[in-house]
Amino acid sequence: MSDEELKKLIESNARAIEALTNNFASFQKEWQKDRRGIYQLLGQLTRSMSDFYEVQSDFYGRFDQIEERQAKMTEILDRLSPSDNNQ
C-alpha cells in the first residue's frame, strides 16, 4: 500500500470515527431528553394517583357519614312512629 493510499485510508477512517462520535452524541442527547420526559410523566402520574386516592378517601368518608346519619334517622323514626306493640 502506497503512502498516498494509506493517508486516504486514515482520513476515511477518521471521518467515519468522527461521524460515529457525532451520531452517538446526538443519540445520547435524545436519550437524555426522553429520560427527562419519562421522569416528568412519572411525576405527573404520581400526583394524579395521589389526587385520586385523596378523592377516594373523601368519598368513603362521606359515605360513612351518610350511613351514620341514616342510622340516626332510622332510630329517630323508630322512636317517633307508633310501635306495632302499642296497637
Secondary structure as UniProt FT lines:
FT   HELIX           3..80
FT   HELIX           84..86
//
